[in-house]
C-alpha cells in the first residue's frame, strides 16, 4: 500500500493537468514504513524528453541528485516517482517497465483525459534484481489534511495544488 | 568522501543511505563501497565489470561519464559521490 497525503495527491494530479498534453514527472519523498511508503512531499521535475513529451518522460540525473539532496535535508528518502499518461489509461506500459530501476519504490501514474486528471494508480516495483523485477498493483491510501503534520506540506507550488 | 546510496540499493548496504570512504579516485571509492557491501556489486556493475547502463554516478554535480578522466578522476575528502539509477518511461 502507498500512503500519500491529500496535499501531495492533489499536487501530482494538478501537475498532470498543467503539462497536458505532455507528460509530467516528479519524485515522491517520504519514509519507509512496515506498511509501505508514506509519501509526504512531491517534487516536480522537468521532462527532458522534449522530442516526444506527449508519450515519454525522463528526469535528468543531475536533477535527481538535487532532489536526493533536498530529501536528505528534510530527513526523507525518494520513495517513488510519478508521471502522467495524457489521453491514455493509468496503467504501466512496456516502456515504463523497461525503464523502471528503482526497486522497492512506487511508480504513480495519473491518466489525464482531455486535460482533466482522472484515474491515479500506483505500482510497486517489486523484486530484488533487474532480472526478476515486476510491477505489483498497490492501493493508494490518502491521508487527509487533519492527519497531516504541519511539516508535511508539499514542495510543489501550493497555488498549483488548489487547481485539482 | 561521502558516497550516497539510493533507496533501491540500501537493502544491500545494511540499510545505510551513505558511506564514508577514503579513496583517491572515483573508481577506488566505488571499489571501497563494494568491498564494504559486496552484494552491491551486481547491482552496480555488469559481469564485465562495467557500470550498468542505467546507473548514473555523479561526483558532486558532475556526471562521471562526462568528466575528462571519467572514473579515474581524483577525489578529495570533501567530495560527494551520488549513485542515481535513471528514471524514465512513458505510455
gemmi code that builds the backbone of each chain (N, CA, C; Angstrom):
import gemmi

chains = {
    "A": [
        ("UNK", (0.830, -1.195, 0.000), (0.000, 0.000, 0.000), (0.873, 1.257, 0.000)),
        ("UNK", (0.436, 2.254, -0.751), (1.139, 3.535, -0.770), (0.273, 4.544, -0.025)),
        ("UNK", (0.828, 5.122, 1.013), (0.087, 6.158, 1.735), (0.626, 7.521, 1.307)),
        ("UNK", (-0.298, 8.391, 0.921), (0.061, 9.704, 0.379), (-0.809, 10.763, 1.042)),
        ("UNK", (-0.218, 11.897, 1.377), (-1.037, 12.972, 1.924), (-1.930, 13.534, 0.817)),
        ("UNK", (-3.084, 14.014, 1.197), (-4.020, 14.591, 0.227), (-3.345, 15.735, -0.544)),
        ("UNK", (-2.529, 16.513, 0.144), (-1.849, 17.649, -0.497), (-0.963, 17.174, -1.642)),
        ("UNK", (-0.200, 16.109, -1.388), (0.683, 15.569, -2.424), (-0.141, 14.985, -3.567)),
        ("UNK", (-1.156, 14.226, -3.211), (-2.002, 13.577, -4.223), (-2.612, 14.622, -5.159)),
        ("UNK", (-3.144, 15.676, -4.579), (-3.748, 16.734, -5.395), (-2.686, 17.420, -6.259)),
        ("UNK", (-1.497, 17.599, -5.696), (-0.433, 18.318, -6.415), (0.041, 17.539, -7.642)),
        ("UNK", (0.173, 16.214, -7.501), (0.691, 15.456, -8.651), (-0.371, 15.341, -9.754)),
        ("UNK", (-1.632, 15.303, -9.355), (-2.697, 15.274, -10.360), (-2.787, 16.629, -11.071)),
        ("UNK", (-2.644, 17.702, -10.298), (-2.666, 19.045, -10.889), (-1.490, 19.228, -11.841)),
        ("UNK", (-0.346, 18.622, -11.493), (0.831, 18.731, -12.357), (0.549, 18.094, -13.720)),
        ("UNK", (-0.155, 16.965, -13.707), (-0.505, 16.293, -14.963), (-1.418, 17.142, -15.828)),
        ("UNK", (-2.312, 17.894, -15.181), (-3.214, 18.781, -15.935), (-2.437, 19.982, -16.468)),
        ("UNK", (-1.502, 20.434, -15.676), (-0.709, 21.617, -16.042), (0.138, 21.371, -17.290)),
        ("UNK", (0.709, 20.174, -17.395), (1.622, 19.911, -18.518), (0.910, 19.291, -19.723)),
        ("UNK", (-0.373, 18.927, -19.554), (-1.137, 18.341, -20.656), (-1.015, 19.216, -21.905)),
        ("UNK", (-0.844, 18.692, -23.102), (-0.878, 17.277, -23.495), (0.477, 16.554, -23.350)),
        ("UNK", (1.386, 17.141, -22.598), (2.662, 16.476, -22.369), (2.631, 15.707, -21.058)),
        ("UNK", (3.547, 14.762, -20.931), (3.642, 14.015, -19.674), (4.352, 14.876, -18.633)),
        ("UNK", (3.847, 14.804, -17.408), (4.546, 15.455, -16.303), (5.359, 14.368, -15.589)),
        ("UNK", (6.269, 14.781, -14.739), (7.004, 13.796, -13.947), (7.580, 14.460, -12.710)),
        ("UNK", (7.855, 13.635, -11.728), (8.413, 14.169, -10.493), (8.729, 13.050, -9.522)),
        ("UNK", (9.268, 13.423, -8.395), (9.673, 12.447, -7.383), (8.774, 12.555, -6.158)),
        ("UNK", (8.661, 11.439, -5.459), (7.863, 11.372, -4.244), (8.803, 11.128, -3.071)),
        ("UNK", (8.738, 12.003, -2.089), (9.620, 11.885, -0.927), (8.826, 11.421, 0.283)),
        ("UNK", (9.423, 10.507, 1.029), (8.694, 10.023, 2.191), (9.547, 9.152, 3.076)),
        ("UNK", (8.843, 8.331, 3.849), (9.517, 7.445, 4.799), (9.053, 6.011, 4.542)),
        ("UNK", (10.001, 5.075, 4.676), (9.658, 3.662, 4.551), (9.032, 3.212, 5.868)),
        ("UNK", (7.868, 2.591, 5.796), (7.225, 2.060, 6.992), (6.959, 0.577, 6.769)),
        ("UNK", (6.523, -0.090, 7.809), (6.256, -1.518, 7.686), (5.149, -1.776, 6.667)),
        ("UNK", (4.236, -0.819, 6.525), (3.110, -0.999, 5.594), (3.447, -0.531, 4.181)),
        ("UNK", (4.641, 0.031, 3.988), (4.996, 0.572, 2.672), (5.405, 2.026, 2.818)),
        ("UNK", (5.516, 2.722, 1.688), (5.966, 4.110, 1.735), (4.873, 5.041, 2.239)),
        ("UNK", (5.292, 5.984, 3.056), (4.423, 7.079, 3.483), (4.981, 8.331, 2.814)),
        ("UNK", (4.274, 8.821, 1.795), (4.780, 9.933, 0.989), (4.299, 11.265, 1.570)),
        ("UNK", (5.260, 12.135, 1.825), (4.945, 13.407, 2.483), (5.188, 14.625, 1.595)),
        ("UNK", (5.907, 14.432, 0.491), (6.187, 15.582, -0.376), (6.361, 15.120, -1.812)),
        ("UNK", (5.985, 15.986, -2.723), (6.211, 15.729, -4.150), (7.112, 16.832, -4.676)),
        ("UNK", (8.037, 16.448, -5.528), (8.923, 17.437, -6.154), (8.743, 17.354, -7.660)),
        ("UNK", (8.317, 18.451, -8.251), (8.171, 18.477, -9.704), (9.536, 18.384, -10.361)),
        ("UNK", (9.585, 17.668, -11.480), (10.833, 17.596, -12.242), (10.526, 17.993, -13.679)),
        ("UNK", (11.556, 18.434, -14.366), (11.384, 18.752, -15.775), (11.402, 17.469, -16.589)),
        ("UNK", (10.652, 17.440, -17.674), (10.679, 16.297, -18.584), (11.680, 16.615, -19.690)),
        ("UNK", (12.789, 15.883, -19.714), (13.822, 16.197, -20.706), (13.451, 15.680, -22.101)),
        ("UNK", (12.400, 14.839, -22.180), (12.034, 14.271, -23.487), (11.193, 15.263, -24.291)),
        ("UNK", (11.773, 16.412, -24.576), (11.041, 17.424, -25.338), (10.805, 16.966, -26.784)),
        ("UNK", (11.543, 15.929, -27.214), (11.353, 15.407, -28.567), (10.058, 14.612, -28.684)),
        ("UNK", (9.573, 14.076, -27.539), (8.376, 13.238, -27.576), (7.646, 13.313, -26.233)),
        ("UNK", (7.412, 14.548, -25.788), (6.907, 14.756, -24.428), (5.461, 14.302, -24.234)),
        ("UNK", (4.746, 14.048, -25.354), (3.355, 13.607, -25.208), (3.267, 12.149, -24.777)),
        ("UNK", (4.353, 11.371, -24.988), (4.271, 9.956, -24.607), (5.551, 9.412, -23.957)),
        ("UNK", (6.482, 10.285, -23.600), (7.700, 9.836, -22.941), (8.088, 10.830, -21.854)),
        ("UNK", (8.753, 10.317, -20.799), (9.319, 11.231, -19.818), (10.684, 10.714, -19.394)),
        ("UNK", (11.488, 11.630, -18.957), (12.824, 11.300, -18.448), (13.235, 12.432, -17.524)),
        ("UNK", (13.718, 12.066, -16.347), (14.197, 13.076, -15.408), (15.724, 13.094, -15.480)),
        ("UNK", (16.290, 14.263, -15.680), (17.746, 14.372, -15.780), (18.379, 13.876, -14.480)),
        ("UNK", (19.397, 13.017, -14.574), (20.055, 12.527, -13.355), (20.573, 13.657, -12.471)),
        ("UNK", (21.023, 14.748, -13.112), (21.519, 15.885, -12.317), (20.398, 16.456, -11.451)),
        ("UNK", (19.186, 16.435, -11.985), (18.045, 16.915, -11.197), (17.735, 15.931, -10.062)),
        ("UNK", (17.898, 14.648, -10.352), (17.689, 13.637, -9.304), (18.687, 13.801, -8.157)),
        ("UNK", (19.912, 14.151, -8.506), (20.925, 14.383, -7.465), (20.458, 15.513, -6.544)),
        ("UNK", (19.927, 16.573, -7.149), (19.440, 17.717, -6.352), (18.219, 17.316, -5.514)),
        ("UNK", (17.340, 16.494, -6.110), (16.149, 16.055, -5.382), (16.555, 15.194, -4.173)),
        ("UNK", (17.554, 14.330, -4.381), (18.022, 13.491, -3.269), (18.618, 14.354, -2.154)),
        ("UNK", (19.314, 15.398, -2.578), (19.921, 16.319, -1.601), (18.813, 16.993, -0.770)),
        ("UNK", (17.762, 17.403, -1.466), (16.636, 18.046, -0.784), (15.953, 17.041, 0.162)),
        ("UNK", (15.820, 15.799, -0.294), (15.199, 14.775, 0.547), (16.008, 14.579, 1.830)),
        ("UNK", (17.329, 14.483, 1.685), (18.185, 14.289, 2.881), (18.032, 15.458, 3.832)),
        ("UNK", (17.976, 16.679, 3.253), (17.848, 17.877, 4.094), (16.573, 17.807, 4.934)),
        ("UNK", (15.542, 17.193, 4.368), (14.256, 17.096, 5.072), (14.110, 15.809, 5.870)),
        ("UNK", (15.159, 14.990, 5.876), (15.086, 13.730, 6.612), (14.193, 12.705, 5.939)),
        ("UNK", (14.035, 12.843, 4.604), (13.178, 11.931, 3.850), (14.010, 11.176, 2.813)),
        ("UNK", (13.373, 10.223, 2.155), (14.018, 9.465, 1.086), (13.130, 9.507, -0.148)),
        ("UNK", (13.746, 9.263, -1.309), (12.932, 9.107, -2.513), (12.224, 7.759, -2.408)),
        ("UNK", (10.905, 7.800, -2.350), (10.126, 6.574, -2.201), (9.418, 6.178, -3.478)),
        ("UNK", (9.498, 7.054, -4.473), (8.843, 6.739, -5.724), (8.866, 7.911, -6.676)),
        ("UNK", (8.182, 7.711, -7.784), (8.124, 8.738, -8.825), (6.697, 8.781, -9.354)),
        ("UNK", (6.365, 9.903, -9.968), (5.045, 9.988, -10.591), (5.196, 10.527, -12.000)),
        ("UNK", (4.257, 10.151, -12.847), (4.168, 10.773, -14.161), (2.734, 10.647, -14.651)),
        ("UNK", (2.440, 11.312, -15.755), (1.072, 11.285, -16.272), (1.035, 10.587, -17.626)),
        ("UNK", (-0.146, 10.081, -17.950), (-0.400, 9.497, -19.272), (-1.497, 10.333, -19.928)),
        ("UNK", (-1.122, 11.288, -20.759), (-2.140, 12.110, -21.426), (-2.992, 11.277, -22.382)),
        ("UNK", (-4.295, 11.335, -22.188), (-5.250, 10.605, -23.037), (-4.878, 9.132, -23.187)),
        ("UNK", (-4.545, 8.528, -22.061), (-4.130, 7.122, -22.036), (-4.400, 6.599, -20.622)),
        ("UNK", (-4.702, 5.304, -20.491), (-5.036, 4.765, -19.161), (-3.886, 4.887, -18.152)),
        ("UNK", (-4.258, 4.850, -16.880), (-3.276, 4.944, -15.789), (-2.696, 3.569, -15.482)),
        ("UNK", (-2.158, 2.954, -16.511), (-1.535, 1.635, -16.382), (-0.108, 1.722, -16.876)),
        ("UNK", (0.771, 0.941, -16.256), (2.161, 0.985, -16.712), (2.263, 0.381, -18.106)),
        ("UNK", (3.204, 0.899, -18.857), (3.411, 0.467, -20.241), (4.704, -0.344, -20.308)),
        ("UNK", (4.936, -1.036, -21.413), (6.225, -1.733, -21.575), (7.414, -0.781, -21.417)),
        ("UNK", (7.248, 0.460, -21.885), (8.340, 1.441, -21.731), (8.543, 1.772, -20.257)),
        ("UNK", (7.426, 1.963, -19.530), (7.546, 2.240, -18.088), (8.313, 1.118, -17.397)),
        ("UNK", (7.978, -0.120, -17.769), (8.604, -1.262, -17.110), (10.089, -1.366, -17.462)),
        ("UNK", (10.381, -1.236, -18.746), (11.778, -1.365, -19.183), (12.671, -0.315, -18.525)),
        ("UNK", (12.104, 0.868, -18.301), (12.909, 1.985, -17.778), (12.828, 2.106, -16.258)),
        ("UNK", (12.144, 1.167, -15.601), (11.990, 1.241, -14.136), (13.152, 0.505, -13.467)),
        ("UNK", (13.879, 1.221, -12.628), (15.054, 0.628, -11.987), (15.085, 0.851, -10.468)),
        ("UNK", (14.098, 1.574, -9.948), (14.115, 1.867, -8.512), (13.320, 0.782, -7.778)),
        ("UNK", (13.959, -0.360, -7.600), (13.305, -1.489, -6.927), (12.873, -1.077, -5.522)),
        ("UNK", (11.675, -1.523, -5.160), (11.160, -1.200, -3.829), (10.478, 0.156, -3.771)),
        ("UNK", (10.447, 0.855, -4.891), (9.815, 2.178, -4.927), (8.491, 2.116, -5.699)),
        ("UNK", (7.676, 3.135, -5.493), (6.355, 3.189, -6.119), (6.382, 4.078, -7.350)),
        ("UNK", (5.707, 3.624, -8.377), (5.559, 4.400, -9.610), (4.077, 4.755, -9.732)),
        ("UNK", (3.785, 6.032, -9.615), (2.403, 6.508, -9.621), (2.096, 7.120, -10.988)),
        ("UNK", (0.994, 6.672, -11.571), (0.615, 7.145, -12.907), (-0.792, 7.742, -12.850)),
        ("UNK", (-0.926, 8.941, -13.404), (-2.236, 9.581, -13.481), (-2.655, 9.699, -14.934)),
        ("UNK", (-3.846, 9.207, -15.235), (-4.401, 9.399, -16.572), (-4.981, 10.803, -16.639)),
        ("UNK", (-4.650, 11.517, -17.711), (-5.200, 12.865, -17.904), (-5.964, 12.847, -19.219)),
        ("UNK", (-7.291, 12.929, -19.116), (-8.138, 12.839, -20.307), (-8.612, 14.231, -20.692)),
        ("UNK", (-8.263, 14.637, -21.901), (-8.660, 15.965, -22.400), (-8.325, 17.076, -21.400)),
        ("UNK", (-7.181, 16.929, -20.741), (-6.709, 17.977, -19.830), (-7.163, 17.833, -18.399)),
        ("UNK", (-7.985, 16.813, -18.117), (-8.506, 16.647, -16.756), (-7.974, 15.342, -16.158)),
        ("UNK", (-7.382, 15.425, -14.968), (-6.872, 14.225, -14.292), (-8.037, 13.316, -13.939)),
        ("UNK", (-7.914, 12.039, -14.295), (-8.989, 11.095, -13.975), (-8.475, 10.080, -12.949)),
        ("UNK", (-8.016, 8.932, -13.448), (-7.592, 7.865, -12.531), (-6.114, 8.006, -12.156)),
        ("UNK", (-5.804, 7.761, -10.884), (-4.407, 7.704, -10.436), (-4.165, 6.335, -9.823)),
        ("UNK", (-3.184, 5.628, -10.346), (-2.839, 4.297, -9.832), (-1.385, 4.258, -9.395)),
        ("UNK", (-1.093, 3.320, -8.503), (0.292, 3.148, -8.070), (0.743, 1.711, -8.288)),
        ("UNK", (1.998, 1.571, -8.689), (2.584, 0.257, -8.933), (3.919, 0.179, -8.204)),
        ("UNK", (4.042, -0.855, -7.375), (5.295, -1.060, -6.651), (6.244, -1.858, -7.539)),
        ("UNK", (7.469, -1.362, -7.713), (8.468, -2.137, -8.471), (9.068, -3.152, -7.510)),
        ("UNK", (8.542, -4.387, -7.595), (8.955, -5.451, -6.685), (10.070, -6.276, -7.313)),
        ("UNK", (10.678, -7.134, -6.484), (11.773, -7.973, -6.955), (13.078, -7.517, -6.334)),
        ("UNK", (14.121, -8.320, -6.548), (15.400, -7.974, -5.933), (16.498, -7.671, -6.956)),
        ("UNK", (16.249, -7.991, -8.220), (17.248, -7.666, -9.246), (16.524, -7.168, -10.497)),
        ("UNK", (17.285, -6.639, -11.415), (16.743, -6.220, -12.711), (16.077, -7.396, -13.417)),
        ("UNK", (16.635, -8.575, -13.202), (16.173, -9.750, -13.938), (14.832, -10.268, -13.419)),
        ("UNK", (14.524, -10.046, -12.157), (13.250, -10.585, -11.650), (12.285, -9.475, -11.213)),
        ("UNK", (12.546, -8.256, -11.653), (11.670, -7.144, -11.250), (10.281, -7.323, -11.858)),
        ("UNK", (9.305, -6.744, -11.195), (7.930, -6.787, -11.685), (7.141, -5.652, -11.041)),
        ("UNK", (6.115, -5.190, -11.746), (5.226, -4.191, -11.164), (4.082, -4.902, -10.456)),
        ("UNK", (3.788, -4.488, -9.230), (2.634, -5.013, -8.497), (1.673, -3.857, -8.236)),
        ("UNK", (0.387, -4.111, -8.504), (-0.616, -3.087, -8.177), (-0.599, -2.838, -6.683)),
        ("UNK", (-0.734, -1.594, -6.295), (-0.841, -1.313, -4.861), (-1.907, -0.243, -4.649)),
        ("UNK", (-2.638, -0.379, -3.557), (-3.671, 0.592, -3.229), (-3.027, 1.898, -2.776)),
        ("UNK", (-3.726, 2.986, -3.060), (-3.294, 4.289, -2.565), (-4.219, 4.677, -1.418)),
        ("UNK", (-3.641, 4.928, -0.263), (-4.435, 5.407, 0.877), (-4.136, 6.882, 1.088)),
        ("UNK", (-5.174, 7.700, 1.051), (-4.979, 9.136, 1.218), (-5.025, 9.521, 2.689)),
        ("UNK", (-4.085, 10.360, 3.061), (-4.069, 10.896, 4.423), (-4.630, 12.303, 4.348)),
        ("UNK", (-5.770, 12.503, 4.954), (-6.457, 13.789, 4.847), (-5.745, 14.859, 5.681)),
        ("UNK", (-5.956, 16.150, 5.345), (-5.222, 17.241, 5.988), (-5.247, 17.208, 7.515)),
        ("UNK", (-6.352, 16.786, 8.092), (-6.441, 16.771, 9.554), (-5.406, 15.846, 10.170)),
        ("UNK", (-4.977, 14.849, 9.381), (-4.000, 13.880, 9.888), (-2.577, 14.210, 9.463)),
        ("UNK", (-2.419, 15.265, 8.631), (-1.080, 15.644, 8.191), (-0.436, 16.513, 9.262)),
        ("UNK", (0.833, 16.263, 9.513), (1.528, 17.123, 10.476), (1.942, 18.399, 9.760)),
        ("UNK", (2.191, 19.490, 10.482), (2.471, 20.782, 9.863), (3.643, 20.747, 8.891)),
        ("UNK", (4.645, 19.920, 9.171), (5.820, 19.930, 8.294), (5.613, 19.115, 7.041)),
        ("UNK", (4.422, 18.491, 6.911), (4.192, 17.617, 5.771), (3.665, 18.339, 4.536)),
        ("UNK", (3.992, 19.593, 4.394), (3.491, 20.308, 3.236), (4.261, 19.901, 1.993)),
        ("UNK", (3.593, 20.004, 0.858), (4.228, 19.621, -0.401), (5.250, 20.661, -0.809)),
        ("UNK", (6.269, 20.184, -1.535), (7.252, 21.119, -2.088), (6.677, 21.808, -3.315)),
        ("UNK", (5.624, 21.226, -3.862), (5.034, 21.804, -5.059), (4.362, 23.128, -4.706)),
        ("UNK", (4.209, 23.970, -5.707), (3.583, 25.273, -5.513), (2.164, 25.083, -4.971)),
        ("UNK", (1.846, 25.617, -3.796), (0.511, 25.426, -3.221), (-0.589, 25.923, -4.155)),
        ("UNK", (-0.290, 26.975, -4.913), (-1.300, 27.507, -5.827), (-1.657, 26.472, -6.884)),
        ("UNK", (-0.665, 25.660, -7.267), (-0.930, 24.638, -8.263), (-1.807, 23.528, -7.700)),
        ("UNK", (-1.554, 23.154, -6.457), (-2.294, 22.029, -5.891), (-3.770, 22.364, -5.712)),
        ("UNK", (-4.095, 23.647, -5.647), (-5.504, 24.019, -5.461), (-6.320, 23.862, -6.734)),
        ("UNK", (-5.608, 23.689, -7.861), (-6.335, 23.570, -9.133), (-7.054, 22.233, -9.256)),
        ("UNK", (-6.558, 21.204, -8.541), (-7.100, 19.859, -8.724), (-8.540, 19.779, -8.263)),
    ],
    "B": [
        ("UNK", (35.616, 10.746, 1.568), (34.488, 11.298, 0.841), (33.213, 10.532, 1.216)),
        ("UNK", (32.109, 11.138, 0.858), (30.824, 10.505, 1.169), (30.191, 9.947, -0.104)),
        ("UNK", (29.778, 8.697, -0.030), (29.033, 8.100, -1.148), (27.579, 7.964, -0.714)),
        ("UNK", (26.697, 8.567, -1.490), (25.269, 8.466, -1.180), (24.651, 7.289, -1.922)),
        ("UNK", (23.914, 6.494, -1.173), (23.339, 5.253, -1.703), (21.841, 5.466, -1.921)),
        ("UNK", (21.352, 5.205, -3.131), (19.928, 5.455, -3.404), (19.021, 4.414, -2.741)),
        ("UNK", (17.779, 4.786, -2.588), (16.807, 3.929, -1.903), (16.851, 2.458, -2.325)),
        ("UNK", (16.827, 2.148, -3.650), (16.740, 0.724, -4.022), (17.968, -0.103, -3.659)),
        ("UNK", (19.098, 0.563, -3.413), (20.319, -0.198, -3.111), (20.602, -0.298, -1.613)),
        ("UNK", (19.835, 0.404, -0.822), (20.099, 0.378, 0.628), (19.933, -1.004, 1.265)),
        ("UNK", (18.997, -1.834, 0.764), (18.896, -3.178, 1.363), (20.196, -3.985, 1.225)),
        ("UNK", (21.039, -3.611, 0.257), (22.293, -4.343, 0.036), (23.478, -3.623, 0.676)),
        ("UNK", (23.165, -2.571, 1.451), (24.206, -1.787, 2.108), (23.842, -1.609, 3.584)),
        ("UNK", (23.310, -2.695, 4.156), (22.948, -2.698, 5.582), (21.992, -1.557, 5.922)),
        ("UNK", (21.191, -1.152, 4.944), (20.198, -0.113, 5.195), (20.757, 1.296, 5.221)),
        ("UNK", (22.050, 1.433, 4.962), (22.677, 2.765, 5.042), (22.316, 3.626, 3.837)),
        ("UNK", (22.191, 4.944, 4.079), (21.952, 5.853, 2.962), (23.239, 6.549, 2.525)),
        ("UNK", (24.331, 6.330, 3.270), (25.606, 6.945, 2.901), (26.739, 6.163, 3.545)),
        ("UNK", (27.898, 6.269, 2.914), (29.079, 5.617, 3.469), (30.279, 6.546, 3.291)),
        ("UNK", (31.047, 6.700, 4.336), (32.291, 7.475, 4.250), (33.410, 6.532, 3.836)),
        ("UNK", (34.136, 6.906, 2.785), (35.276, 6.079, 2.359), (36.491, 6.976, 2.151)),
        ("UNK", (37.642, 6.347, 2.204), (38.875, 7.056, 1.878), (39.377, 6.493, 0.559)),
        ("UNK", (39.452, 7.350, -0.445), (39.863, 6.877, -1.763), (40.456, 8.036, -2.548)),
        ("UNK", (41.283, 7.681, -3.534), (41.943, 8.714, -4.326), (41.224, 9.055, -5.616)),
        ("UNK", (40.416, 8.102, -6.098), (39.697, 8.333, -7.364), (38.252, 7.841, -7.217)),
        ("UNK", (37.450, 8.201, -8.207), (36.058, 7.733, -8.225), (36.029, 6.208, -8.232)),
        ("UNK", (36.837, 5.619, -9.078), (36.865, 4.164, -9.211), (37.249, 3.499, -7.888)),
        ("UNK", (38.262, 4.055, -7.236), (38.698, 3.488, -5.955), (37.604, 3.640, -4.894)),
        ("UNK", (36.863, 4.729, -4.966), (35.778, 4.945, -3.996), (34.684, 3.884, -4.185)),
        ("UNK", (34.356, 3.605, -5.461), (33.339, 2.579, -5.731), (33.841, 1.196, -5.310)),
        ("UNK", (35.146, 0.984, -5.473), (35.731, -0.290, -5.015), (35.583, -0.426, -3.499)),
        ("UNK", (35.827, 0.676, -2.797), (35.682, 0.655, -1.332), (34.235, 0.342, -0.950)),
        ("UNK", (33.331, 0.935, -1.690), (31.908, 0.719, -1.407), (31.535, -0.754, -1.579)),
        ("UNK", (31.960, -1.337, -2.684), (31.573, -2.736, -2.937), (32.400, -3.711, -2.096)),
        ("UNK", (33.542, -3.237, -1.584), (34.291, -4.077, -0.642), (33.532, -4.125, 0.692)),
        ("UNK", (32.980, -2.972, 1.068), (32.214, -2.907, 2.321), (30.895, -3.669, 2.188)),
        ("UNK", (30.300, -3.568, 1.000), (28.997, -4.216, 0.774), (29.048, -4.988, -0.548)),
        ("UNK", (29.592, -6.194, -0.521), (29.780, -6.963, -1.765), (28.486, -7.200, -2.552)),
        ("UNK", (27.362, -7.268, -1.852), (26.099, -7.520, -2.563), (25.731, -6.386, -3.515)),
        ("UNK", (26.341, -5.234, -3.316), (26.037, -4.096, -4.187), (26.614, -4.281, -5.590)),
        ("UNK", (27.673, -5.076, -5.679), (28.423, -5.142, -6.937), (27.535, -5.509, -8.124)),
        ("UNK", (26.732, -6.557, -7.967), (25.942, -6.993, -9.134), (24.844, -5.987, -9.502)),
        ("UNK", (24.508, -5.119, -8.553), (23.503, -4.104, -8.860), (24.121, -2.898, -9.564)),
        ("UNK", (25.410, -2.716, -9.379), (26.079, -1.543, -9.953), (26.806, -1.865, -11.258)),
        ("UNK", (27.366, -3.090, -11.324), (28.235, -3.423, -12.458), (27.721, -4.628, -13.230)),
        ("UNK", (28.051, -4.659, -14.536), (27.757, -5.841, -15.349), (28.784, -6.921, -15.022)),
        ("UNK", (28.571, -8.104, -15.572), (29.529, -9.192, -15.337), (30.909, -8.837, -15.889)),
        ("UNK", (30.929, -7.928, -16.870), (32.211, -7.493, -17.450), (32.862, -6.398, -16.615)),
        ("UNK", (32.192, -6.018, -15.545), (32.778, -5.006, -14.652), (32.483, -3.568, -15.049)),
        ("UNK", (31.617, -3.400, -16.042), (31.248, -2.033, -16.446), (30.026, -1.581, -15.654)),
        ("UNK", (29.979, -0.277, -15.404), (28.827, 0.278, -14.716), (27.570, -0.002, -15.539)),
        ("UNK", (26.524, -0.490, -14.896), (25.291, -0.773, -15.642), (24.795, 0.511, -16.317)),
        ("UNK", (24.196, 0.345, -17.478), (23.830, 1.497, -18.305), (22.877, 2.454, -17.593)),
        ("UNK", (22.017, 1.913, -16.728), (21.018, 2.767, -16.084), (21.504, 3.353, -14.755)),
        ("UNK", (22.743, 3.050, -14.406), (23.285, 3.584, -13.145), (24.138, 4.814, -13.442)),
        ("UNK", (23.728, 5.949, -12.916), (24.487, 7.182, -13.078), (25.287, 7.432, -11.806)),
        ("UNK", (26.516, 7.876, -11.987), (27.347, 8.238, -10.837), (27.752, 9.694, -10.989)),
        ("UNK", (27.436, 10.463, -9.983), (27.745, 11.894, -10.007), (28.787, 12.237, -8.960)),
        ("UNK", (29.841, 12.908, -9.415), (30.831, 13.448, -8.486), (30.389, 14.878, -8.219)),
        ("UNK", (29.945, 15.128, -7.019), (29.287, 16.399, -6.689), (28.136, 16.607, -7.682)),
        ("UNK", (28.222, 17.609, -8.579), (27.136, 17.810, -9.541), (27.524, 17.439, -10.965)),
        ("UNK", (28.575, 16.645, -11.102), (29.067, 16.305, -12.441), (28.903, 14.808, -12.720)),
        ("UNK", (28.368, 14.500, -13.907), (28.242, 13.112, -14.342), (29.646, 12.556, -14.619)),
        ("UNK", (30.003, 11.505, -13.912), (31.358, 10.954, -14.036), (31.658, 10.532, -15.476)),
        ("UNK", (30.630, 10.075, -16.206), (30.847, 9.625, -17.598), (31.377, 10.751, -18.479)),
        ("UNK", (31.064, 12.001, -18.098), (31.459, 13.130, -18.944), (32.660, 13.892, -18.400)),
        ("UNK", (33.235, 13.414, -17.329), (34.462, 14.032, -16.841), (35.619, 13.568, -17.731)),
        ("UNK", (36.601, 14.445, -17.989), (37.701, 14.073, -18.892), (38.365, 12.752, -18.503)),
        ("UNK", (38.528, 12.554, -17.204), (39.204, 11.327, -16.772), (38.230, 10.274, -16.255)),
        ("UNK", (36.962, 10.505, -16.469), (35.904, 9.564, -16.079), (36.126, 9.027, -14.659)),
        ("UNK", (36.089, 7.693, -14.489), (36.176, 7.193, -13.112), (37.602, 7.204, -12.548)),
        ("UNK", (38.538, 7.678, -13.364), (39.907, 7.849, -12.846), (40.090, 9.252, -12.258)),
        ("UNK", (39.018, 10.038, -12.253), (39.086, 11.401, -11.712), (39.449, 11.372, -10.226)),
        ("UNK", (40.369, 12.249, -9.864), (40.786, 12.323, -8.457), (39.671, 12.916, -7.595)),
        ("UNK", (39.581, 12.432, -6.378), (38.569, 12.939, -5.447), (39.241, 13.371, -4.145)),
        ("UNK", (38.535, 14.273, -3.434), (39.058, 14.723, -2.144), (38.079, 14.329, -1.046)),
        ("UNK", (38.498, 14.529, 0.184), (37.691, 14.103, 1.327), (36.352, 14.827, 1.407)),
        ("UNK", (36.274, 16.025, 0.834), (35.029, 16.797, 0.931), (34.090, 16.545, -0.247)),
        ("UNK", (34.544, 15.750, -1.223), (33.678, 15.455, -2.373), (32.558, 14.486, -1.980)),
        ("UNK", (31.511, 14.516, -2.809), (30.436, 13.537, -2.622), (30.235, 12.783, -3.925)),
        ("UNK", (29.863, 11.531, -3.786), (29.563, 10.683, -4.927), (28.111, 10.227, -4.773)),
        ("UNK", (27.303, 10.514, -5.771), (25.900, 10.097, -5.719), (25.650, 9.019, -6.757)),
        ("UNK", (25.034, 7.939, -6.333), (24.647, 6.863, -7.251), (23.163, 7.047, -7.528)),
        ("UNK", (22.828, 7.251, -8.803), (21.444, 7.575, -9.140), (20.957, 6.722, -10.304)),
        ("UNK", (20.146, 5.707, -10.025), (19.547, 4.950, -11.136), (18.670, 5.878, -11.981)),
        ("UNK", (18.604, 5.617, -13.266), (17.850, 6.520, -14.132), (16.347, 6.346, -13.916)),
        ("UNK", (15.611, 7.375, -14.294), (14.156, 7.328, -14.183), (13.562, 7.865, -15.471)),
        ("UNK", (12.773, 7.022, -16.125), (12.177, 7.392, -17.401), (11.012, 6.446, -17.672)),
        ("UNK", (10.291, 6.725, -18.745), (9.171, 5.867, -19.112), (8.242, 6.600, -20.043)),
        ("UNK", (6.995, 6.176, -20.036), (6.008, 6.813, -20.891), (5.020, 5.781, -21.396)),
        ("UNK", (3.897, 6.269, -21.894), (2.825, 5.365, -22.300), (3.160, 4.608, -23.584)),
    ],
}
model = gemmi.Model(1)
for chain_id, residues in chains.items():
    chain = gemmi.Chain(chain_id)
    for i, (resn, *xyz) in enumerate(residues, 1):
        res = gemmi.Residue()
        res.name, res.seqid = resn, gemmi.SeqId(i, " ")
        for name, pos in zip(("N", "CA", "C"), xyz):
            atom = gemmi.Atom()
            atom.name, atom.element = name, gemmi.Element(name[0])
            atom.pos, atom.b_iso = gemmi.Position(*pos), 0.0
            res.add_atom(atom)
        chain.add_residue(res)
    model.add_chain(chain)
structure = gemmi.Structure()
structure.add_model(model)
structure.setup_entities()
